[in-house]
């Protein structure tokens, strides 16, 4: 292709996009991540805008979706199922708002209602109900013609066979549009079953959902835990004028006048509607809702890749119209990509603080999830085998927020190359100390059993200094490797023996760097006992368990003095953690480190807890919240998350991280976790506002009128 030749580049882009359309829409086997596909389409659209003479009717930018696969009978949509234009940042959202303002000069966008709905990462679906009874399901296909998947969709338990009569009367012909998807937990369970069976893992929930729908045998589809969200009313036909003049039991007319009314009607008809859809006032609030969902996307029990904004007034939809492929009254705000493709250069093994050997991928660096990723975890030997990734593969890399990047699976292999290469094999010797690696019977993890392994020693100290533990700023892995390698430290207690001048001569360690590091080490002595318990790396003891132990016994001395039976009876601990803690304290080497930490002046008590501690028996016998479980979600004025939990425990209650049928109440602060709110609503657990928290602590009673509706 000649440099700068737009016609040749347009032809190349169209060919590439058509190839990936077939992989995505027809074969359910994409080779690139969505963000890279969007970038190709965006480049083509830009070139066509700059060179309108190159636009053709069959260009991918002028069509919706992809061709049907031929596996199922075709269904022609009575009203085309259009795609949506995308916005990838605030500027593009602003440009959409400007277009609305030009087309609706008599409408104030600051007072216009918008429907803001999570963009579920699933498969677009059209459901047809005739006289309230489910008769057909069809995929979107190319927007004009889809595929008949009625038998498969009929196996989805949340799709009603008959609409609720109380929400009628219904049109003779009612089309409901929505998304078939896999809940996150269901996807993880499916992959666990695949792994246990030694079969290849599904790449992501969207592809797993699409593959489940394309099963020729509905019995197979029925074994897949698919779900459905309804998000729009499509064609409405055959509603009598007398019926149209009336309202349903919820006071909303058929057909609805607003998108928010449409969602309410669908919900009352018995169709599932996302509880996270909101109606907001004004374009600024719509943009704010996009940012809010982006921040909390991982709190939802299903995967989303953006937010769909729609003008709520359906009458304005007619005024705004549509282009050849997308409505002007809606736009999809796409989140930054969390999946990208890159080359897997090599597979190596790291040794953790417990000796666990974890395979990881060394990658061609790629920007994903807000940062450049060059390394990604492969979890364990079984995962590598199930994903069948090998050096040289083009792989999908996922990074969700602060979660450690992982390799999802391969998407392509060079012909004649790694395809003939033998699968990667787990090493038999530790790459750090050369001792044998052992996989314990019945476990998926492999361990180096040499407790003097240099890499284990390094990782134990790195963990000790980490932010969630003793939080020693400036003591990262590279610095620990340096200190261990020069013999200055061998365990965490050695850190507190370092003094001025002891670090002189180390690479990149001047006087100021030494002063800052020694100051950070000294400051860490004041960390509470709960942080020290995390820092010690006791198996199964995380921040929640460490706080429970520290609050129950108040000091390390009291904690070490009790046995496993007493520990197991402590609220929030249980027999597994108890046995692990007792075993840790019984180890002479660990006891020696603890003694040296005490001599060094490291705090061994939990501030704010009575010296005798909040033993389980005492906690349950006294306090207004005795025996009650209170969950806090979101932020509360005047309390950090830890302080709120401590206040609950100090009054005899417990504060777990999840909602269950045994939960007494959920305190809903600002920016709550949507999954917790949804579960509380489903289980009928009372939800309290931040203003109700203090009265709850004082009396333990919910009080009259203190259980508000879910936020929004």
N, C-alpha and C positions, 0 to 999 in steps of 0.2 A: 504494500500500500504506500503510495507516495505521501511524503510528509505534508500535512496540512491539506489533504484532499478530503473535503467533507463528504462528497458523494461516496467515496470508497469506505470511509469510516462509518457512515450510516448503513451501508450494505453489510459491513462486518458486524455492527451492533445488532442489526435485525436478525442476522443468521444466528448469532450467539444467543440472543434472547429467545428465539424460537426453540433452540435446542434445550435451553433451561426450562422453558414453558412445558415442553413435553416431559422432561424429567420430573417437574413439580406437579403438574396437573394430571397427567395421564399415567405416569409410572410410580408416583408417590416416592420417588427416589432422587431428591435434589442433590446436586453436586456442589452447590455454593450456598452460603448463608443468605438470608433474606436481605441483609444490608448491602451485600455485594450485588445482588440482583437489582435492588432499588437503584444502586449507583449506575448500573448499565442503562436502565430505563430512563433515569434522570439525564444521563449524557445524551441519549438518543432524542429525548424530548427537547433538550436545549438546542441541539443541532437542527432539528426540524423547525424550531421557532426562529432560528437565525437564517434558515434556508427553506422557506415555505414551499419552494418549487420541488423540494425533495419529498414532501409529504405524500404518502400513498394510502389508499383506503385499506390495504391489507397490512399496514404497519402495526406492530404490537402496541404502539401508543394509541391507536384508534380502536382497539378492541378490548374486550373484557376477558380475563382468565385465559384458559387454553381449550384445546379441542377435547372432545369426549374420547374415552379410551376404547369404546366398542365392546366392552365387557357386559354392559347393561343396555336395556332398551332406551332409546332417546326419548326425551320429554321436551316439548317446545313450551317455553314459558309464555304465558298469556301476556305478561308484562315483563320486559327484559329485566334481568338481575344485573344492575350496573356495578361497576367498581367504584372506588373512592379516590379522589386526589389526595396526595400525601403532603404533609408539612413536617419538616425535620427540625425546625427550631422556631424561636419566637418571631424572627423576622418573617418567615414564611406564613406563620399564623396571622401576623399583622397584615401581610399582603392579601390573605383571604378575607380578612375583615374589611380591608379597603375595597375589595371587589364587591362585597355585600353592600357597603355604604353607597357605592356608585349605582348599584342596581336597585337599591331601596332608599332613594333620597329622602323620602318622607318618614323613614323609620330611624329612631334613635337607638343605635347599637348599645348604648349604655343602659337602656331600659328594656332591651329585647331579651326574652327568655331563650336559653340554649339548653338542649339535652346533652349532657356529658356522660358517655357510656364507655366502660372499659372495652378495648378492642381485643376480644378473646382470640387467642391463636389456635384456631380450629378449622373446620370445613364449613363453608357457607351452605345453607340448606333451605329449601322451600318445602313447607308442609301445606297440604291442601285438606281442608275440612268441608264436607258437604253436609248441610243440615246438622252441623255440630259433630259429625263423625269423621275420624281420620280415614282418608282414602288414598293419599299418595304423598311420597317424599321424593324430591329430585335435587340433585346437586346443581350448583350454579353453571358448571361447564364453561361455555364461551359467553355466557350471559343471555344468549338466545335459546340455546339448546343444552339441556343438562342430561343426567342419567337417572333412570328410575331405580331408586334404592329403597323402595317402600318396605319390602320384606325385612331388610336389615334395620331400618330406622324403627320399625315396629317392635324390635327387641329392646329398645332403649326405654328403661322403666319410667323415666320422668316424662316421656311423651305420652299424653293421655289419648286413649282410644276415642273417648267421647268428652266433649267440652262440658264444663259444669253448667247445668241448665239455669242455675240461679243468675248467671251473668248474661243470659240471653235476653231477648231472642237474637239468634245469630243470622247473618246473611246466608242465603242458600249456598253460595260458594265463598269461602273465606280462605285466603292464602296468608300463612304466617311465615315470616322469614327469620332466620336465626343462625346459630352456629352449633355444630356438633363438636364436642371437645372431650378431652380426657382430663379430669381433675388431677392435680399434681400428685396427690397421694396414690390415686389409682394407677397412674403411670409408673410411679416408683414400685408399686406392688407387682405390676406386670413385668417390669424388668427384673425384679427379684425372682419371679417364677422362671423367666427366661434363663437367668444366670444359674439357678438351681438345676435346671434341666440341661445345662451345657449348651444352650442355644444362643444365637446372636442377639444382642440387645437392640431395642428400638432406639433410634437416634434422638427423637424428641416427641413430646405429646402430640404435636400437630401431625407429624407423619404417621405416628401410631394410630391416631384417630382416622386418618384418611385410609390407611391400609385396612383397618378394621371394617370400614364401610364398604370397601371393595371386595370383601369376601363373597364368593359366589354362593356359599352355603350360609344362610342366616344363623344356623346353629353355632357356627364359629363366631360370628359377630356377637351373638348373645353372651359369649364367654368373656367379651371385652367390656370393661366397666365404663361405657360411653355415657355422656350426659349431654344436655342441650340447654342453651339459653335462647329464648325468643327475644328479638330486638326490634321487630318492625311488622306492621300489617301491610301486606302487599295488595293483591287485587281483592276487591269486595264487590260481589255481584248478587243480585236477587234479594236485596233487603227491601221489604215493603215500606211504603211511605209512612204507614201507620206505625210500624216498628221503629223506623228511623226517627220519628218524632218523640218516641219514648226514651227512657233511660234504663240502664241496667240497675242492679241492686246497689251499686256503688255510686249512682248518681251521674254516670258518664254516658254520653250518647254513643250509639252505634249509627253510622261510623264516627270515629272520634274527630275532634277538631285540632288536637294537639298531639305531638309525639309523646308527651308525658301521660296524656289520657290513654293513648294506645297501649303503652306499657302497663298502665293500671288495668285496662280491660283484659289484656293477655294474662296478667297475673290472676285476676279473678276468674278467668275462664279455666284455670287449672294448669296453665303453661308456666314453666319456670322462667323467671326474669331475673337478671342479675340484681342483687341487692345493692350493688355499688354504683348503679346508674343514678345520676343526680340531675335535677333541673336547677340551673343557676341563672342569676339575673345579671345580664350585661356581658360584653365580650371580655372585660378584664377578669371577671369571676370565672369565665370559661377557661381562660389561660391559666389562672391560679389552680383550677381543678386539675388541669393537665399536669402541672408541676406536683400537685399533691399525690396523684395516682402514680406518677413516676417514682416518687420517693417511697411509696408504700406498696409497690407492685408485688414484692415478694411476701407481703402479708396476706395476699389473696390466696384462696385454695385452688386457683387455676392460673394458667400462664396468660399474660397479656403482653402485647408488644406495642401498645399505644392507647390512645383515647380517641373515640369518634365523637366529634362535635356536630350537632344538628340544630338548625333553627327549629325551635319548638312548635311554632305556629304552622300547621300544615297548609293553610291558605297561602302563606308566603312561598311554599314550595312550588306552587304553580307559577307564581310570578317570577321566581328565580330560574326555573327550568333546569336544563342539563346540557352538557356537551355530548359528544357522540359516545362517551364511555363513563361519565361520572356526573352526579348531580352537583349543582352549584350551591345547594343549601346545606351541604355537609362536607366535612374534611376529616381525614385521619391524621392525627398528630402522632408521629412515630417516635418511640423512645430511642435513645442511642443504642447501637447494636450491642448485643451481648453474645452473639455467635459470629464467628468469622472463620474462614478457611485459610490454612497455611500448610507448609511442608513439615512433616515429622522428620527431624534430622537423626535422632537417636533415642533409644530408651535406656535409661540408667536407673540405679537403685540408690535410695538414700536410707540412712539408718537413724531412727528417732531415739528419743531419750529412754524409751522402754525397750529398745532393741528391735522394734518393728521395722521390717524392711519394706519400704514403699517404692514401687516403680513410678517413675515420672518421665514425662516426655520433654526432650530438648527440641525446641521449635525454631523455625525461621520466625524472627520477631514479627508480631502483628498487633495492631492497635484494636483493642476490644474491651468493652465495658468500662471505658474511661481511662485505660492505661495500656502501655505496651507490654505484651506478654511474650516471654521467651521460654518459660517453663510452665508445665501444667501437670497435675497429678493424674495418675492412672489407677490409683486406689490399691489394687492388689492383683495377685497372679490371675485369679478367676476373671477379673474385669478385663485384663489385657487379652485373655483368651476369648472372652465373650465378644469383645469389641473387634477382635482380629485386626489390630493395628500393628503396622510394621514400619521400620525406618524406610523413608522414601515415599510413604503414602501422603496424599493430600488429605488432611483431616479437618474436622470441625472442632473448633475450640470455643468453649463457653465460659463466660465470666459474669456472674450475677452479683453486681454490687461489690461488696467486700469479700464475697466467697472466693476461695482459692480456685484459680482457673483449672478446668478439667478438659481432657480430650473426650469428646462425645463419641466419635467413631470416624472411620475412613469414608471418603466420598469418591476417591479415584486413585488408581494405581497406574504408573506407566506400563504400557504393554511390553511384555517380555522382560520386565525388570523385577520389582519386588513381588509381582504375582507368583513368580517361580521361586522366590526366596522362602526359606522355611520360616514358619511362625517363630516369633521371639520366644526364647526360653528363659525362665527365671534362673538367675545364677545360683550356684550351690555353695559359694563361699562369700563371706562378708567383704564388701569392697573396701572397708576401712581397716579391719584387723586380720582378715584372711581366715578367720575361724568359720566352721560350718554354719550355714543358714538352715534353720529347722522350721518346718510347718507343723504346727500342733494338730493332732487328730481332732477332726470336727470343727476346725477353725479355717477361716479364709486367709488369715494373715500368716506371714513368715517372719521369723525372729532370728536375730543374732543373740545367742545365749551367753556371750562373753561380757560379763558386767564391767570389765575393764576396757572394753572397746573404746578407742579414742573418740569416735563419732558420737557414741552414746553419752560420753562424758560432756562433750561440747553441747549437745542438744539439751541435756539436763540443766546446764547453766544458762543457756539461751532461754529456756522456758522459765527458769527462776527469775530472770531479769525482765521478762516480757511485760507488756502493758497491763494485762489482766492479773498479773501476779505482783511482783515487787516493783515493777515500773521503774527500772533503772535506765534513765535516758542515756543514750550513747553507747550502750552495751549490746550491740547487735551481734549477729552470728560471726561476721568477719573479725570483729574485735575479740570475741571469745576464742575463736580459732587461734588467733595470735597469742593470747594470754596462756591458753592451754599448751600450745606448741612450744612456747619458751619456758614452760614449767612454772610460771608464776602462780597459776591456780590449777587445782585438780577437782575441786568441788565447790558448791555455792558458799560454804563457810569461809573459804580462802579469800573471797572477795573483800571481806571485812578486815583482813590482815594487811591489805595493801595500804601503803602510806606514801607521803611525798617523796619523790625521787625513785620510787620502786618501778615506775614505768619509763624511766629515762632510757633513751636509746631505741625505743620501739618505733617502728616505721609509722609516720604520720601521727606522732604523739609528742607535741610540743608542751611547753609549760601550761599554756591555757587549756589545752585538751585534757592534760592530766588533772588539772584543778577541777575542771567541769565534771569529769568522770568520777573522781573521788568524792566530790560534793554530792553527786547523784547517788552514789553508793551509801554515803552517810545518811542522806535523807530517807533512803528506803528502810532504815531501821525503825522508822515510826509507822510503817504500814500496819494495819490491824491484823489480828490473828487470822481472820478469814482469808486475807490475801496471802499470808504466809502458807496456809494450808494448800492453797492453789499452787503456790510456787514450788512446794515440795514435790509436786508431781505424783501424788498418791493415786494409784489407779482407780478409776471410776469417780474420783472426787473433783467435780467442777465447781464453778462459782456458787451455784445454788446449794449444793451439798456442803461446801466449805462454810457458807454463811449459817446454815442450819447447825453445824457442829460448833462453830464459834459462839453462837448465841445460846446454845444449850448448855455449854460448859464454861464459857467465859475466858478460860485460860488454857494454855497448852499443858500445864501441870495437871489440871483436873481432867483434861481430855485423855492424857496418857494413863491416868490412874484407873480408868474404868475399863471394863472388858467388852468383848464383842456383843454380848447379850444386851448390856445396857445401851451400847451404841445403836443397836438395831431397833430398840424401843423408842429412839429419839425421833420426833416428828421430822419428816423430810429426809430421813437417812435410809433405813431399811437394812436387810441382812447383807446384801451384796457390798454396799459401801462399808458397812460395819466390819465385815471380814477383811476387806482390803486395808482399812485403817489400822485394825489390830495387827495385821501381818506386818505392815510398814513399821509400826512402833516396836515390834518384837525383834526387828532386824538390828543386830549390834552396830553395823556400819551406819545405819540411819540414826541410831541413838547417839553415836559419836558426833555426827554432823549437827544434830540438834543441840547438844551440849555446847559445842563451839559457837553456834549462833547465839545461844543465850549469853555466853561469856562476852561476846562481841557487842552486846547491848541491843540486839534485835528484839523488838516488841513481841511479847508472847501472850498478849491479852487482847480482848475485843472491847474497844471503847463503847460507852453507852450501855453496856450490859452489866447488871449487878454482879458482884464478885462471885456469888454462888452460881451464877448462870441461870438460864431459863430451861432447866431440865424438863424433859417431856412431861413427867408427872405433874410438876408444878404448873406448867403452862396450860395443861388441860384442866387443872383444878381451879384456876382463878383467871380473872380477866373477862371483860365484856364480850370478847370474841372467842372464848374458850371452845375449842372443837370445831370452829367454823373456818371455811376456806373462802378467802376473798382474793379475787384476781384484779390486778391493776393494769390497765392498758392505756397508752398515751401518757402525756405529761401532766402533772398536777402542780399548781402554783405553790411554792414553798417547800416542795419535796422533790428530791431526786428519786429515781426508781428504787434504789437501795434503801433510802430513808422511809419511803412509803411502806415497803415490805417489812422493814424493821419495826415500824409503828404497829403494824398488824400483828407480827409475831410477839411483840412486847405485851400485847393484850390477850395473848393466849391463842391467837389464830394462826393460820398458815396462809402463805401467799404463793401458790404454784404458778407456773408459767402458762398453764393452759386451762380452758374452761371445760368442766364436766358436769354431769347431772348432780354431783355432790357439791358443786360450787354454791355458796351462800349468796354472793353478790359479785357483780363486776363493776368496778369503778372506772368510768369512761372519761378520760382526760382529753386534752387536745391531741389531734392527729393519732387517733387510736388505731390499733390493728384491726382491719376489717374482718379478718377471719374469726377473731375472738368475739366481736360484736355479733357477727352472723350466727355463730354457734350459740351464744347466749340467748339470742332471739329465738332460735330454733328449739332450745331446751326450756325456754320460759324462765331463765335465770334473771332475777331483778338486776337492772342496770342503773347505777347511781351517777349523778353528776359530780364534778369536783367539789361543789359546795356541800354535798352530802357526806363527804369523807370524814370531816371532823366530828359531826354528830355520830357517825357510825363508830368511830374509835371511842367516843365517850360512853355510848350506851349499848353498842352492839345491835341496836334495832334499826330496821330499815326506815321506819317512820312513815307517816301518811303522805302519799303523793311523791315519794322520793325515788320512784322507779320510772324514769322518763323513757319515751320512745327512743329507738336507736338514733344516733346523730344523722342529720340529713334527711 
